[in-house]
Amino acid sequence: MGRLGIVISAVAALAFAQEFTFTIGSPVASADSRSKLAAFVFRTEGCTDVATAQVGGTAEGLVQGTRTSVALKLTAMSTPGVYAVYPSWPAGGDWVVNLSGTCARARAGALIPIGPLGFIRASSKFFSRPATAPEIDTALQALSHERGK
């Protein structure tokens, strides 16, 4: 009976463990005044030690039919695990921000479409791994079709 109790406890702990992921929000959602000019802010979730989390990102674009990629500088905010993404990609075209990160052995990824009025929460995709090249291409094509309407 003792082993069964240990197994049940371990399964319950895994069921309640939070997966490493990203949550996005408006720059005004951050208490940090430096975020006000950001395209959006994001928070790491499910990382027990946010100081060890590694995050990065690129802006993936389609400008006049040409695919381009721009490395992003993510700015850590005063709240641990919160980062601002400032628009460093050229104006015009269709853009998707590709975020990726690790926390211990866990990985996370997200694709955040950028529209004329800012990031598009409803079309954003979140993964338990970095996004693949075909997923990025699909997100760009969907954004391009949406803007073409």
C-alpha positions, 0 to 999 in steps of 0.5 A: 500500500505504501508504494501505491500511495507514493505512485498516486502522490507522484501522479497527482503532483504531475497533474498539478504541475504547470507546463512551461509556457508564455502568456502575452499581454498589452504593454500597459499590463506591465507595471514597468513604465519602460514597456509603454512603447513595446509591441507587447509584453510576455510572461514566462509561466510554469518556471520554478526559477525564472532567473534561469529561464532563457528566452529569445525571439525573431520577427519573421516577415513577408515583405512584398513576397520576400521572406525575411527574419529579424533578430529581436532584443527582448527586454527584461522588465522589473518583474522577474519573468516578464519581457517586452518586445519592441518593434524592431522590424521594418514597417510594411509587410506581414510579421509574426513574432516567433518566441522560444524559451527554455526553463531547466529541461522544459521548452516553450514557443509561441507565434504572435501575429502582428497586425496594423493595430498591434499584436493579434491575441486571438491568432496567437499560437503557443507550443511546448516546444519552439515553432517549426518552420512550416508553422511559421510559414502557415502563420505568415500565410494566414496573416497575409490572407487576413490582411488581403480581405 
